[in-house]
Amino acid sequence: INELKQQVDTVLMKAEILTRLTYPTGGYTEFEYEAHQYGKIASRFPFSLENSSGLAGGLRIRKLIDVEGEHEEVRRFNYTDGGQSSGILSGIPLFRTEGMIIAPQTTTMFGFPFFIDKSVDHWYDIYSERPLYILSTTDGNNVTYSLVKEIRSDGSRIEFAYTNHDSVACSDELPAQRYETLENTCLDDAFTSRQLFRGLLKSVKRYDSSGLLVQFENLEYAYPPGDFIRAVDWRFPCSGLVMRLSYIKLYAFHPKLFRKTVISYFDRNTSHAEITEYTYDSHRNLTEETRTSGNHTVSDVYTYPGNYPDSPIYAAMSTSG
């Protein structure tokens, strides 16, 4: 069952997808797709990366063709890094599994069953139409890419690098504590997901048609370690007598961009750098944007209604909700 459900059909996956977008002005864009390919797999318990390659369900853009009148612009997309796909698979789903339940004697605490003794063992064999454990997806995506290259008709290209499972700060983590009566980590085993940290743009490199780097953009983010909600995940995977309690963290906010550096190269010996730094208030609102170029610094300051508590306009807004 697992092998059958894990097979990838590269023909059926292209059903009912957008292939052409026509604009009111008369131009249009055509879309060409291909199956996801991965070069690593994000494994669970423990959370690490395994070197493995293959096809996965779902599609990615292979080519975009923009046509306006007689002008045609083709953009091809490449997802490899060092000859290997930069895609990371969020895990291999299981639809059937077997194992042992340690059925305990129970007592009642606050109206809920509480296990006090592990005494009876049972074997189980479970089938399901959905994966039997939680995958390390990112916004629902089963494959995420660390590097994407956009190659234009004239040979110039742009390389986009993204945060992914291959960064320690972005890798999912084990529960801080776990109590269970199920000797199997496949069945709905909760963990601390760091998907909000993945998929962030890290850098952009722009090359001209001769392959010369003309601009490099680097983005830095703040990953506050304590910016999460404590939670206990309570599961009954098989029956009311089977329970798993997992103490996990729920990260509720994306990391904040605090610095962007753009270096422009005019030739092999001349470059110019501009650094933009971002400041936020306690509500995560952007309050200041400072751009430094050489000896010149320019700042933009942003204010919000909450900065004017004595204003009658703000008072009216607060009253009306």
Secondary structure as GFF3:
##gff-version 3
##sequence-region A 1 321
A	DSSP	alpha_helix	2	5	.	.	.	ID=ss1
A	DSSP	three_ten_helix	12	14	.	.	.	ID=ss2
A	DSSP	beta_strand	20	22	.	.	.	ID=ss3
A	DSSP	beta_strand	28	43	.	.	.	ID=ss4
A	DSSP	beta_strand	48	68	.	.	.	ID=ss5
A	DSSP	beta_strand	71	78	.	.	.	ID=ss6
A	DSSP	beta_strand	80	81	.	.	.	ID=ss7
A	DSSP	beta_strand	84	85	.	.	.	ID=ss8
A	DSSP	beta_strand	87	89	.	.	.	ID=ss9
A	DSSP	beta_strand	96	109	.	.	.	ID=ss10
A	DSSP	beta_strand	112	127	.	.	.	ID=ss11
A	DSSP	beta_strand	143	145	.	.	.	ID=ss12
A	DSSP	beta_strand	147	152	.	.	.	ID=ss13
A	DSSP	beta_strand	157	162	.	.	.	ID=ss14
A	DSSP	three_ten_helix	168	170	.	.	.	ID=ss15
A	DSSP	beta_strand	177	180	.	.	.	ID=ss16
A	DSSP	three_ten_helix	195	197	.	.	.	ID=ss17
A	DSSP	beta_strand	201	207	.	.	.	ID=ss18
A	DSSP	beta_strand	213	222	.	.	.	ID=ss19
A	DSSP	beta_strand	228	235	.	.	.	ID=ss20
A	DSSP	beta_strand	244	251	.	.	.	ID=ss21
A	DSSP	beta_strand	256	265	.	.	.	ID=ss22
A	DSSP	beta_strand	271	280	.	.	.	ID=ss23
A	DSSP	beta_strand	286	293	.	.	.	ID=ss24
A	DSSP	beta_strand	296	301	.	.	.	ID=ss25
A	DSSP	three_ten_helix	305	307	.	.	.	ID=ss26
A	DSSP	alpha_helix	312	320	.	.	.	ID=ss27
###
